[in-house]
Amino acid sequence: MNAGKWRFVLAATLACCLVGGCYNSQEVNAFLLKPRAEVSGVEYRVLPPDIIRLTSLRMPEVDGTQSQIRPDGKINLPLIGELEAAGKTPREIEEMIIQASRAYYEQGDATVNVVAYRSRKFYVFGQVARPGPMPWTGRDTLLDALAASHPTMLAWPERIILVRGDQPQEGGVASTQPAGHYGITGVRPESKDNPRRTMTFNLMAMIESGDMSNNVLLLPNDVIYVQPNPLARVGLALQQLLFPVRPALETVEVSTVATP
């Protein structure tokens, strides 16, 4: 490919990448919690494999006990036995324990704390050194996630994409829709009742100006995609284009070197 064609490919790629690069405050507000608060506002309900810790002043059998929510959603406590904990708040589990303890104590007590948040996650993909799921604690922000995942030199920090799905968000979660309702792809089409919840954020603007107004709080199942910058995108496209040819070229090169 000559220099003219290279310049054309690069210019076309830059133009495609920069289209739609602006966004307004109304789009950002769709991702902000109202009223804006210091916490996500989502009530935490334990699920497998979260770990809870119990303390009690009157019931030494359960005081200091740690229990992981089993795959069947239950916990097994000394004296109390099995309790269904999945999908319940710590306060609701406390009430269950107190109710079950009445067979042994006139006035039982219990305090439940979540010590390991393992069931709810958000996800980071793309040009980062540490892609994959991250535990959601209710206080995670976009900047927290990016700082922990370490964007690489190929990243485009000015255009970080955040995708937030509507309910139902997870496979296997009960839905009122019949199986296969969304066709082969499983993707619900965009509509008035199901708006697309995708937003692009400028990480460098946050870092350089210190303006955290767009540093949104993450919710469970949020997906962050760190896309490649325009030059990296061209390089990655060429790499994929040449991938089928590379093994043959390497074989020819080795054969040429080995020939006496």
C-alpha positions as a LaTeX table, in Angstrom:
\begin{tabular}{lrrr}
\hline
Residue & $x$ (\AA) & $y$ (\AA) & $z$ (\AA) \\
\hline
Met1 & 0.00 & 0.00 & 0.00 \\
Asn2 & 1.49 & 3.36 & $-1.06$ \\
Ala3 & 1.72 & 6.49 & 1.10 \\
Gly4 & $-1.37$ & 8.07 & $-0.47$ \\
Lys5 & $-3.58$ & 5.12 & 0.37 \\
Trp6 & $-2.21$ & 5.01 & 3.91 \\
Arg7 & $-3.14$ & 8.65 & 4.43 \\
Phe8 & $-6.61$ & 8.00 & 3.06 \\
Val9 & $-7.20$ & 5.03 & 5.40 \\
Leu10 & $-5.96$ & 6.99 & 8.41 \\
Ala11 & $-8.10$ & 10.04 & 7.57 \\
Ala12 & $-11.20$ & 7.90 & 7.04 \\
Thr13 & $-10.66$ & 6.09 & 10.34 \\
Leu14 & $-10.20$ & 9.34 & 12.23 \\
Ala15 & $-13.38$ & 10.76 & 10.71 \\
Cys16 & $-15.41$ & 7.69 & 11.66 \\
Cys17 & $-14.08$ & 7.68 & 15.20 \\
Leu18 & $-14.73$ & 11.37 & 15.80 \\
Val19 & $-18.33$ & 11.41 & 14.57 \\
Gly20 & $-20.75$ & 11.95 & 17.45 \\
Gly21 & $-18.00$ & 12.94 & 19.87 \\
Cys22 & $-20.05$ & 15.64 & 21.60 \\
Tyr23 & $-22.62$ & 15.13 & 24.30 \\
Asn24 & $-24.79$ & 17.43 & 26.35 \\
Ser25 & $-25.75$ & 17.71 & 29.99 \\
Gln26 & $-29.08$ & 15.96 & 29.42 \\
Glu27 & $-27.30$ & 12.81 & 28.26 \\
Val28 & $-25.02$ & 12.89 & 31.28 \\
Asn29 & $-27.99$ & 13.43 & 33.59 \\
Ala30 & $-29.45$ & 10.13 & 32.36 \\
Phe31 & $-26.57$ & 8.42 & 34.16 \\
Leu32 & $-26.73$ & 10.51 & 37.33 \\
Leu33 & $-28.81$ & 9.40 & 40.28 \\
Lys34 & $-31.59$ & 11.79 & 41.24 \\
Pro35 & $-31.33$ & 13.35 & 43.68 \\
Arg36 & $-27.56$ & 13.18 & 43.38 \\
Ala37 & $-26.27$ & 11.38 & 46.46 \\
Glu38 & $-23.04$ & 10.12 & 47.97 \\
Val39 & $-24.13$ & 6.50 & 47.60 \\
Ser40 & $-25.77$ & 4.57 & 44.80 \\
Gly41 & $-29.16$ & 4.31 & 46.50 \\
Val42 & $-29.44$ & 0.63 & 45.54 \\
Glu43 & $-30.37$ & $-1.43$ & 48.59 \\
Tyr44 & $-27.83$ & $-4.21$ & 48.97 \\
Arg45 & $-29.26$ & $-7.72$ & 49.09 \\
Val46 & $-26.88$ & $-10.59$ & 49.68 \\
Leu47 & $-26.48$ & $-13.31$ & 47.07 \\
Pro48 & $-24.06$ & $-16.22$ & 46.58 \\
Pro49 & $-21.12$ & $-16.09$ & 47.20 \\
Asp50 & $-21.27$ & $-13.06$ & 49.56 \\
Ile51 & $-19.89$ & $-13.57$ & 53.07 \\
Ile52 & $-21.64$ & $-12.22$ & 56.17 \\
Arg53 & $-20.45$ & $-11.91$ & 59.75 \\
Leu54 & $-22.73$ & $-12.17$ & 62.77 \\
Thr55 & $-22.30$ & $-10.61$ & 66.21 \\
Ser56 & $-24.57$ & $-11.12$ & 69.21 \\
Leu57 & $-24.47$ & $-10.02$ & 72.85 \\
Arg58 & $-26.92$ & $-12.65$ & 74.12 \\
Met59 & $-26.22$ & $-15.64$ & 71.87 \\
Pro60 & $-22.61$ & $-16.82$ & 72.15 \\
Glu61 & $-23.27$ & $-19.68$ & 69.73 \\
Val62 & $-23.53$ & $-17.33$ & 66.76 \\
Asp63 & $-21.38$ & $-14.45$ & 67.99 \\
Gly64 & $-18.41$ & $-13.96$ & 65.65 \\
Thr65 & $-19.72$ & $-16.48$ & 63.10 \\
Gln66 & $-18.88$ & $-15.94$ & 59.42 \\
Ser67 & $-20.96$ & $-17.61$ & 56.78 \\
Gln68 & $-20.84$ & $-17.65$ & 53.00 \\
Ile69 & $-24.13$ & $-17.63$ & 51.11 \\
Arg70 & $-24.32$ & $-21.08$ & 49.55 \\
Pro71 & $-25.30$ & $-21.72$ & 45.92 \\
Asp72 & $-28.77$ & $-22.71$ & 47.16 \\
Gly73 & $-29.09$ & $-19.32$ & 48.86 \\
Lys74 & $-28.90$ & $-20.63$ & 52.42 \\
Ile75 & $-26.61$ & $-20.19$ & 55.43 \\
Asn76 & $-26.09$ & $-22.70$ & 58.21 \\
Leu77 & $-25.62$ & $-21.25$ & 61.69 \\
Pro78 & $-24.78$ & $-22.94$ & 65.00 \\
Leu79 & $-27.89$ & $-23.61$ & 67.10 \\
Ile80 & $-30.14$ & $-21.83$ & 64.59 \\
Gly81 & $-29.64$ & $-24.18$ & 61.65 \\
Glu82 & $-30.35$ & $-23.36$ & 58.01 \\
Leu83 & $-31.87$ & $-20.06$ & 56.94 \\
Glu84 & $-32.76$ & $-18.74$ & 53.48 \\
Ala85 & $-30.59$ & $-15.63$ & 53.11 \\
Ala86 & $-30.30$ & $-14.98$ & 49.37 \\
Gly87 & $-32.08$ & $-11.87$ & 48.18 \\
Lys88 & $-32.45$ & $-10.44$ & 51.68 \\
Thr89 & $-30.94$ & $-7.34$ & 53.25 \\
Pro90 & $-28.71$ & $-7.65$ & 56.36 \\
Arg91 & $-31.59$ & $-6.24$ & 58.43 \\
Glu92 & $-33.98$ & $-8.90$ & 57.14 \\
Ile93 & $-31.46$ & $-11.63$ & 57.99 \\
Glu94 & $-31.12$ & $-10.20$ & 61.51 \\
Glu95 & $-34.90$ & $-10.43$ & 61.97 \\
Met96 & $-34.89$ & $-14.05$ & 60.75 \\
Ile97 & $-32.16$ & $-14.99$ & 63.22 \\
Ile98 & $-33.95$ & $-13.32$ & 66.11 \\
Gln99 & $-37.18$ & $-15.08$ & 65.17 \\
Ala100 & $-35.46$ & $-18.48$ & 64.95 \\
Ser101 & $-33.63$ & $-17.93$ & 68.25 \\
Arg102 & $-36.89$ & $-17.69$ & 70.23 \\
Ala103 & $-36.90$ & $-21.48$ & 70.52 \\
Tyr104 & $-33.79$ & $-21.15$ & 72.71 \\
Tyr105 & $-33.69$ & $-17.58$ & 74.04 \\
Glu106 & $-36.40$ & $-15.32$ & 75.45 \\
Gln107 & $-34.77$ & $-12.31$ & 73.86 \\
Gly108 & $-32.19$ & $-12.97$ & 71.18 \\
Asp109 & $-30.22$ & $-10.38$ & 69.24 \\
Ala110 & $-28.08$ & $-10.33$ & 66.13 \\
Thr111 & $-26.16$ & $-7.89$ & 63.98 \\
Val112 & $-25.31$ & $-8.87$ & 60.40 \\
Asn113 & $-22.53$ & $-7.23$ & 58.39 \\
Val114 & $-21.45$ & $-8.05$ & 54.85 \\
Val115 & $-17.67$ & $-8.60$ & 54.97 \\
Ala116 & $-17.12$ & $-9.75$ & 51.37 \\
Tyr117 & $-19.08$ & $-8.33$ & 48.44 \\
Arg118 & $-18.72$ & $-11.01$ & 45.78 \\
Ser119 & $-22.11$ & $-11.39$ & 44.11 \\
Arg120 & $-22.56$ & $-8.07$ & 42.32 \\
Lys121 & $-20.07$ & $-6.90$ & 39.74 \\
Phe122 & $-19.37$ & $-4.39$ & 37.03 \\
Tyr123 & $-17.14$ & $-5.08$ & 34.04 \\
Val124 & $-14.23$ & $-3.41$ & 32.26 \\
Phe125 & $-13.14$ & $-4.41$ & 28.75 \\
Gly126 & $-10.97$ & $-3.06$ & 25.96 \\
Gln127 & $-7.53$ & $-1.50$ & 26.08 \\
Val128 & $-6.76$ & $-2.05$ & 29.76 \\
Ala129 & $-4.12$ & $-4.07$ & 31.56 \\
Arg130 & $-6.66$ & $-5.64$ & 33.94 \\
Pro131 & $-9.90$ & $-6.41$ & 32.08 \\
Gly132 & $-12.77$ & $-8.39$ & 33.51 \\
Pro133 & $-15.29$ & $-8.29$ & 36.37 \\
Met134 & $-14.78$ & $-6.14$ & 39.45 \\
Pro135 & $-16.75$ & $-6.35$ & 42.71 \\
Trp136 & $-19.47$ & $-3.73$ & 43.11 \\
Thr137 & $-19.62$ & $-2.15$ & 46.57 \\
Gly138 & $-22.12$ & 0.65 & 46.01 \\
Arg139 & $-19.49$ & 3.40 & 46.12 \\
Asp140 & $-17.55$ & 2.63 & 42.94 \\
Thr141 & $-17.18$ & 5.42 & 40.41 \\
Leu142 & $-16.10$ & 5.46 & 36.78 \\
Leu143 & $-12.73$ & 6.91 & 37.79 \\
Asp144 & $-12.26$ & 4.21 & 40.44 \\
Ala145 & $-12.83$ & 1.50 & 37.84 \\
Leu146 & $-10.42$ & 3.01 & 35.33 \\
Ala147 & $-7.72$ & 3.58 & 37.95 \\
Ala148 & $-7.97$ & $-0.07$ & 39.00 \\
Ser149 & $-8.02$ & $-1.49$ & 35.45 \\
His150 & $-5.02$ & 0.56 & 34.15 \\
Pro151 & $-5.73$ & 1.77 & 30.59 \\
Thr152 & $-2.84$ & 0.99 & 28.26 \\
Met153 & $-0.99$ & 3.19 & 25.76 \\
Leu154 & $-3.44$ & 2.03 & 23.08 \\
Ala155 & $-6.46$ & 3.43 & 24.96 \\
Trp156 & $-8.48$ & 6.46 & 23.91 \\
Pro157 & $-8.99$ & 8.20 & 27.29 \\
Glu158 & $-11.08$ & 10.99 & 25.78 \\
Arg159 & $-13.79$ & 8.51 & 24.72 \\
Ile160 & $-14.48$ & 6.00 & 27.49 \\
Ile161 & $-17.79$ & 4.22 & 26.89 \\
Leu162 & $-20.16$ & 3.25 & 29.70 \\
Val163 & $-23.10$ & 0.95 & 28.96 \\
Arg164 & $-25.94$ & 0.59 & 31.45 \\
Gly165 & $-28.65$ & $-1.94$ & 30.72 \\
Asp166 & $-32.28$ & $-1.84$ & 31.77 \\
Gln167 & $-33.91$ & $-4.72$ & 33.61 \\
Pro168 & $-33.64$ & $-7.63$ & 33.18 \\
Gln169 & $-29.87$ & $-7.24$ & 33.11 \\
Glu170 & $-28.66$ & $-10.78$ & 33.75 \\
Gly171 & $-29.13$ & $-14.09$ & 32.04 \\
Gly172 & $-31.00$ & $-16.55$ & 34.23 \\
Val173 & $-32.97$ & $-13.82$ & 35.99 \\
Ala174 & $-36.71$ & $-14.41$ & 35.82 \\
Ser175 & $-38.33$ & $-12.44$ & 33.04 \\
Thr176 & $-41.93$ & $-11.91$ & 32.02 \\
Gln177 & $-40.91$ & $-12.30$ & 28.38 \\
Pro178 & $-40.92$ & $-15.75$ & 26.71 \\
Ala179 & $-37.65$ & $-17.40$ & 25.74 \\
Gly180 & $-36.23$ & $-16.08$ & 22.50 \\
His181 & $-38.34$ & $-12.94$ & 22.67 \\
Tyr182 & $-35.48$ & $-10.81$ & 21.38 \\
Gly183 & $-34.55$ & $-13.00$ & 18.45 \\
Ile184 & $-31.28$ & $-14.71$ & 17.57 \\
Thr185 & $-29.04$ & $-11.96$ & 18.98 \\
Gly186 & $-30.88$ & $-11.69$ & 22.30 \\
Val187 & $-30.54$ & $-7.89$ & 22.09 \\
Arg188 & $-33.62$ & $-5.81$ & 22.75 \\
Pro189 & $-34.17$ & $-3.20$ & 20.03 \\
Glu190 & $-34.02$ & 0.44 & 21.00 \\
Ser191 & $-37.42$ & 2.02 & 21.56 \\
Lys192 & $-39.17$ & 4.67 & 23.60 \\
Asp193 & $-39.66$ & 2.20 & 26.45 \\
Asn194 & $-36.16$ & 0.79 & 26.10 \\
Pro195 & $-33.78$ & 3.71 & 25.40 \\
Arg196 & $-30.15$ & 3.03 & 24.69 \\
Arg197 & $-28.14$ & 3.71 & 27.84 \\
Thr198 & $-24.69$ & 4.34 & 26.40 \\
Met199 & $-22.54$ & 7.32 & 27.31 \\
Thr200 & $-19.04$ & 8.48 & 26.34 \\
Phe201 & $-16.85$ & 10.13 & 28.98 \\
Asn202 & $-13.63$ & 12.12 & 28.74 \\
Leu203 & $-11.18$ & 10.74 & 31.29 \\
Met204 & $-8.50$ & 13.28 & 30.44 \\
Ala205 & $-10.88$ & 16.17 & 31.15 \\
Met206 & $-11.45$ & 14.78 & 34.64 \\
Ile207 & $-7.73$ & 14.33 & 35.25 \\
Glu208 & $-6.60$ & 17.68 & 33.85 \\
Ser209 & $-9.37$ & 19.90 & 35.24 \\
Gly210 & $-10.27$ & 18.00 & 38.40 \\
Asp211 & $-13.96$ & 18.32 & 37.47 \\
Met212 & $-15.67$ & 15.25 & 38.91 \\
Ser213 & $-19.22$ & 16.25 & 37.90 \\
Asn214 & $-19.25$ & 13.49 & 35.24 \\
Asn215 & $-17.58$ & 10.89 & 37.45 \\
Val216 & $-20.77$ & 8.85 & 37.75 \\
Leu217 & $-21.43$ & 6.21 & 40.38 \\
Leu218 & $-21.52$ & 2.73 & 38.88 \\
Leu219 & $-24.39$ & 0.31 & 39.27 \\
Pro220 & $-24.31$ & $-3.50$ & 39.20 \\
Asn221 & $-23.73$ & $-4.93$ & 35.71 \\
Asp222 & $-22.43$ & $-1.66$ & 34.25 \\
Val223 & $-20.01$ & $-2.30$ & 31.39 \\
Ile224 & $-17.06$ & 0.01 & 30.75 \\
Tyr225 & $-15.38$ & $-0.24$ & 27.36 \\
Val226 & $-12.00$ & 1.44 & 26.86 \\
Gln227 & $-11.80$ & 1.68 & 23.10 \\
Pro228 & $-8.53$ & 1.99 & 21.16 \\
Asn229 & $-7.40$ & 5.41 & 19.99 \\
Pro230 & $-7.65$ & 6.10 & 16.22 \\
Leu231 & $-4.03$ & 5.16 & 15.44 \\
Ala232 & $-4.25$ & 2.01 & 17.55 \\
Arg233 & $-7.51$ & 1.11 & 15.82 \\
Val234 & $-5.79$ & 1.25 & 12.44 \\
Gly235 & $-2.92$ & $-0.88$ & 13.74 \\
Leu236 & $-5.28$ & $-3.46$ & 15.27 \\
Ala237 & $-7.31$ & $-3.61$ & 12.05 \\
Leu238 & $-4.16$ & $-4.24$ & 10.01 \\
Gln239 & $-3.01$ & $-6.83$ & 12.52 \\
Gln240 & $-6.26$ & $-8.75$ & 12.09 \\
Leu241 & $-6.07$ & $-8.35$ & 8.32 \\
Leu242 & $-2.57$ & $-9.80$ & 8.21 \\
Phe243 & $-3.20$ & $-12.51$ & 10.81 \\
Pro244 & $-4.02$ & $-15.28$ & 8.27 \\
Val245 & $-0.93$ & $-14.36$ & 6.23 \\
Arg246 & 1.57 & $-14.08$ & 9.09 \\
Pro247 & 2.08 & $-17.84$ & 9.74 \\
Ala248 & 2.86 & $-18.39$ & 6.04 \\
Leu249 & 5.30 & $-15.45$ & 5.99 \\
Glu250 & 7.03 & $-16.75$ & 9.13 \\
Thr251 & 7.34 & $-20.22$ & 7.56 \\
Val252 & 8.92 & $-18.73$ & 4.42 \\
Glu253 & 11.31 & $-16.67$ & 6.54 \\
Val254 & 12.40 & $-19.68$ & 8.60 \\
Ser255 & 12.86 & $-21.79$ & 5.45 \\
Thr256 & 14.98 & $-19.06$ & 3.85 \\
Val257 & 17.21 & $-18.77$ & 6.91 \\
Ala258 & 17.61 & $-22.54$ & 7.16 \\
Thr259 & 18.61 & $-22.93$ & 3.49 \\
Pro260 & 22.46 & $-23.37$ & 3.21 \\
\hline
\end{tabular}
